[in-house]
Amino acid sequence: MDATNQIFSIKNGEIYQKDKLILKDVNIHLDKGEFVYLIGKTGTGKSSILKTLYGELPLQQGDGQVAGFDLKNLKRKDIPFLRRKLGVVFQDFQLLTDRSIFDNLKFVMRSTGWKNKAEIEKRAGEVLSLVGLDHIENKMPHQLSGGEQQRVSIARALINKPEFILADEPTGNLDPETSKEIMAVLMAIAKEGTSVLMATHDLGIMEQFPSRTMQVKEQTVFELNPMNEFDPFQQVKFE
């Protein structure tokens, strides 16, 4: 395991919600250009891991780094700069419904420091092209299908050329065929060098798009290897 190739790592981590211990003995990492699944039953701590990685929850014990930031000593003033190094894709798209797709993207760009109008328009066009949505910038969110809206949310996550993307149940509100399209986009992004950590319940998608998998269980995180003697798709059950 080459530490210089890691986008993030947590070693011997403990993650708390206020004073309640959520996860212990957390040892995880994500390498450059890697696609990794994060699975586990509802309430086991998947979201807590994501929140720790983007600075919402502090890493109280252990060591952790994300895109060059020290999670153990992360100051509040540094959190916006950390978040510019990563992109987040949510299950429910979280598009602003009162403005066009271009204005959705522009809102994010303005809030993260973009000022030049020509550069904003150029980058908006680039990220929409990356997700296969050329020439829809003037449409409103309600004029798009669920899959198209999720592609826009992926485009939004790519705006600042992040080192990695956290995808939180990105296929949760989509039908199986559209889910496959979104997975193809995310896998292609990883192959181009932007790492992806995807939290999911969708074992069907995992079977179609196998990749390294981490399972949150019994207050810690286990590495699952689909190539070894047991089959995680038989063992993992969500209740």
Secondary structure, 3 states (H helix, E strand, C coil): CCHHHEEEEEEEEEEEECCEEEEEEEEEEEECCCEEEEECCCCCCHHHHHHHHCCCCCEEEEEEEECCEECCCCCHHHHHHHHCCEEEECCCCCCCCCCCHHHHHHHHHHHCCCCCHHHHHHHHHHHHHHCCCCCCCCCCHHHCCHHHHHHHHHHHHHCCCCCEEEEECCCCCCCHHHHHHHHHHHHHHHHCCCEEEEECCCHHHHHHCCCEEEEEECCEEEEECCCCCCCHHHHCCCC
